Amino acid sequence: MSFRRPAVDALEGSLPMRERIVVSDARTACVFSNMRQRRLLLELVSRESSLQEIANKLQLPLNLAHYHVARLLELGLVEVTHEQPRAGRVIRHYRAVARSFFVPTHLRSPAPGKQLSAELRTSLDRAHGHDPKDGTLYFTDDQMLPRMLRIQRPTSAAIAIESWHQLVLTKEDARLLATELKALLSRFEGRTGGKARGYLAYCAMAPRTSQRKRMLP
């Protein structure tokens, strides 16, 4: 099998060659979104290893370790440093081609949050979509700011809530709100019980791209 050089460019003003390389194609960038392949590659930054040593270190079946190493070899992210003769097949030793790898943001695969967001949207729609008394209320508050609120009957089987707010905050207030929201969710992390079930809780806040007040879609 022939292996191509990595799709990387020298990072301007960076460390010497092979100290840091810049990934320049999406296929190679996908490696860094794969937790197992990313860990394997970084293990080979610290020291060269044989396939068996890699499998032992990452607690992988030998055939699965071979699959991941072959992919990294194909992409040019690792290389064979030497071959150790033995009866039968030789033992190859591998190492990463650089000490560090820079992946530009535009090459990153979709964040895991996108998958969770899709799951959350499906769960919310399922929880709210089968009762005619469940719905969305659109209104303006006392300050004439547009608001949207999901309404659900307390007797519904599923416990689900979705609430959107348009806020006008100072930087200090925004920082305080962000801190309090994170603290609130953290209070419930790690709770278990005999009848406990898994829930997705998502909290986000960001400055609006337009300062013009408008009704939420």
C-alpha positions as CSV (number, residue, x, y, z in Angstrom):
1,M,0.0,0.0,0.0
2,S,1.3,3.5,-0.8
3,F,0.7,6.3,1.6
4,R,0.3,10.0,0.6
5,R,1.8,12.9,2.4
6,P,-0.5,14.7,4.9
7,A,-2.8,17.4,3.6
8,V,-1.0,20.1,5.6
9,D,0.7,23.4,5.1
10,A,3.5,24.9,7.1
11,L,2.1,27.2,9.8
12,E,3.6,30.7,9.2
13,G,5.7,31.8,12.1
14,S,5.3,28.4,13.8
15,L,7.8,26.0,15.3
16,P,10.4,24.2,13.0
17,M,9.2,21.7,10.4
18,R,7.3,18.7,12.0
19,E,7.0,20.6,15.2
20,R,3.5,21.8,14.1
21,I,1.6,21.2,10.9
22,V,-1.6,22.7,9.6
23,V,-4.3,20.3,8.3
24,S,-5.7,21.6,5.0
25,D,-8.5,19.2,4.0
26,A,-11.7,18.1,5.7
27,R,-11.0,14.3,5.4
28,T,-7.9,14.7,7.5
29,A,-9.6,17.1,9.9
30,C,-12.2,14.4,10.6
31,V,-9.6,12.4,12.5
32,F,-9.5,15.1,15.2
33,S,-13.3,14.8,15.7
34,N,-12.9,11.0,16.3
35,M,-12.0,10.6,19.9
36,R,-10.3,7.2,19.4
37,Q,-8.3,8.2,16.4
38,R,-7.3,11.5,18.0
39,R,-6.1,9.8,21.2
40,L,-4.2,7.2,19.2
41,L,-2.5,9.9,17.1
42,L,-1.5,11.9,20.3
43,E,-0.2,8.7,21.9
44,L,2.1,8.4,18.9
45,V,3.3,12.0,19.5
46,S,4.8,11.1,22.8
47,R,6.5,7.9,21.7
48,E,6.7,5.4,18.9
49,S,4.9,2.2,19.4
50,S,4.2,-1.2,17.7
51,L,0.6,-2.1,16.8
52,Q,0.4,-4.5,19.8
53,E,1.6,-1.7,22.1
54,I,-1.0,0.6,20.7
55,A,-3.7,-2.0,21.2
56,N,-2.6,-2.6,24.8
57,K,-2.4,1.1,25.6
58,L,-5.8,2.0,24.2
59,Q,-7.4,-1.3,25.3
60,L,-8.4,-2.1,21.7
61,P,-8.7,-5.4,19.8
62,L,-5.7,-5.8,17.6
63,N,-7.7,-5.7,14.4
64,L,-9.4,-2.4,15.4
65,A,-6.1,-0.9,16.3
66,H,-4.8,-1.9,12.9
67,Y,-7.8,-0.3,11.2
68,H,-7.2,3.1,12.9
69,V,-3.4,3.0,12.4
70,A,-4.0,2.2,8.7
71,R,-6.3,5.2,8.3
72,L,-3.7,7.5,10.0
73,L,-1.0,6.1,7.7
74,E,-3.2,6.7,4.6
75,L,-3.8,10.3,5.7
76,G,-0.1,10.8,6.3
77,L,-0.5,11.6,10.0
78,V,1.7,8.8,11.2
79,E,4.7,7.0,9.7
80,V,6.6,3.8,10.1
81,T,9.8,4.6,11.9
82,H,11.5,1.1,11.6
83,E,10.7,-2.6,11.2
84,Q,11.8,-5.2,13.7
85,P,12.6,-8.5,12.1
86,R,11.1,-11.7,13.5
87,A,10.0,-15.1,12.4
88,G,7.0,-14.5,10.1
89,R,5.7,-11.0,9.8
90,V,8.0,-8.1,10.8
91,I,6.9,-5.8,13.6
92,R,6.4,-2.2,12.5
93,H,6.8,0.8,14.8
94,Y,4.8,3.9,14.3
95,R,5.0,7.5,15.4
96,A,3.1,10.8,14.6
97,V,4.6,13.0,11.8
98,A,4.5,16.1,14.0
99,R,4.5,17.1,17.6
100,S,1.3,19.2,17.2
101,F,-1.5,19.6,14.6
102,F,-3.5,22.7,13.9
103,V,-7.1,22.2,12.5
104,P,-8.7,25.4,11.1
105,T,-12.2,26.0,12.4
106,H,-13.8,25.9,9.0
107,L,-12.5,22.3,8.5
108,R,-14.0,21.0,11.8
109,S,-16.8,18.4,11.4
110,P,-20.1,19.4,13.0
111,A,-19.8,19.7,16.7
112,P,-21.4,17.0,18.9
113,G,-23.8,19.6,20.1
114,K,-25.5,19.6,16.7
115,Q,-26.5,16.0,17.1
116,L,-27.7,16.6,20.6
117,S,-29.6,19.6,19.4
118,A,-31.4,17.5,16.8
119,E,-32.2,14.9,19.4
120,L,-33.5,17.6,21.8
121,R,-35.7,19.2,19.1
122,T,-37.2,15.8,18.3
123,S,-37.9,15.1,22.0
124,L,-39.5,18.5,22.5
125,D,-41.7,18.1,19.4
126,R,-42.7,14.7,20.6
127,A,-43.5,15.9,24.1
128,H,-45.5,18.9,22.9
129,G,-47.0,17.7,19.6
130,H,-49.8,15.3,20.7
131,D,-52.0,17.4,23.0
132,P,-54.2,20.1,21.5
133,K,-53.8,22.2,24.7
134,D,-50.0,22.2,24.3
135,G,-48.7,25.0,22.1
136,T,-46.8,28.2,21.7
137,L,-47.9,31.5,23.1
138,Y,-46.7,34.7,21.4
139,F,-47.0,38.0,23.3
140,T,-45.3,41.2,24.3
141,D,-44.3,41.8,27.9
142,D,-44.8,44.8,30.1
143,Q,-41.9,46.6,28.3
144,M,-43.4,45.7,24.9
145,L,-40.7,43.3,24.1
146,P,-41.8,40.3,22.0
147,R,-41.8,37.0,23.8
148,M,-42.5,33.3,22.9
149,L,-43.4,30.7,25.5
150,R,-44.1,27.0,25.0
151,I,-47.2,25.9,27.0
152,Q,-47.7,22.4,28.4
153,R,-50.4,21.0,30.6
154,P,-49.0,19.9,34.0
155,T,-50.8,16.6,33.6
156,S,-48.8,15.7,30.4
157,A,-46.8,12.5,30.8
158,A,-43.5,14.0,29.6
159,I,-41.8,16.7,31.5
160,A,-40.5,19.1,28.9
161,I,-40.1,22.9,28.7
162,E,-38.9,25.3,26.1
163,S,-38.7,29.0,26.7
164,W,-37.2,31.8,24.6
165,H,-36.4,35.3,26.0
166,Q,-35.2,38.4,24.3
167,L,-33.1,40.3,26.9
168,V,-31.4,43.7,27.0
169,L,-28.4,43.3,29.3
170,T,-25.3,45.1,30.3
171,K,-22.1,43.1,30.1
172,E,-22.1,42.7,33.8
173,D,-25.7,41.4,33.8
174,A,-25.0,39.0,30.9
175,R,-22.0,37.6,32.8
176,L,-24.0,37.2,36.0
177,L,-26.9,35.5,34.1
178,A,-24.5,33.1,32.4
179,T,-22.9,32.2,35.7
180,E,-26.2,31.6,37.4
181,L,-27.6,29.5,34.5
182,K,-24.5,27.2,34.6
183,A,-24.7,26.9,38.4
184,L,-28.4,26.0,38.2
185,L,-27.7,23.1,35.7
186,S,-24.7,22.0,37.7
187,R,-26.8,21.5,40.8
188,F,-28.7,18.7,39.1
189,E,-25.8,16.9,37.4
190,G,-25.0,13.5,38.8
191,R,-28.4,12.9,40.4
192,T,-29.7,9.4,40.3
193,G,-32.6,7.5,41.7
194,G,-34.7,4.4,41.3
195,K,-37.1,6.0,38.8
196,A,-34.7,8.5,37.3
197,R,-34.5,8.8,33.5
198,G,-32.2,10.7,31.2
199,Y,-33.0,14.3,30.2
200,L,-31.3,16.6,27.8
201,A,-31.0,20.1,29.2
202,Y,-29.6,22.8,26.9
203,C,-28.9,26.4,27.8
204,A,-27.5,29.0,25.5
205,M,-27.1,32.8,25.5
206,A,-25.3,35.1,23.0
207,P,-25.4,38.7,21.8
208,R,-27.8,39.2,18.9
209,T,-26.4,39.8,15.5
210,S,-28.8,42.7,15.1
211,Q,-29.7,45.2,17.7
212,R,-33.1,45.8,16.0
213,K,-35.9,44.4,18.2
214,R,-37.9,41.8,16.3
215,M,-40.4,39.1,17.0
216,L,-38.9,35.7,17.4
217,P,-39.7,33.2,14.6
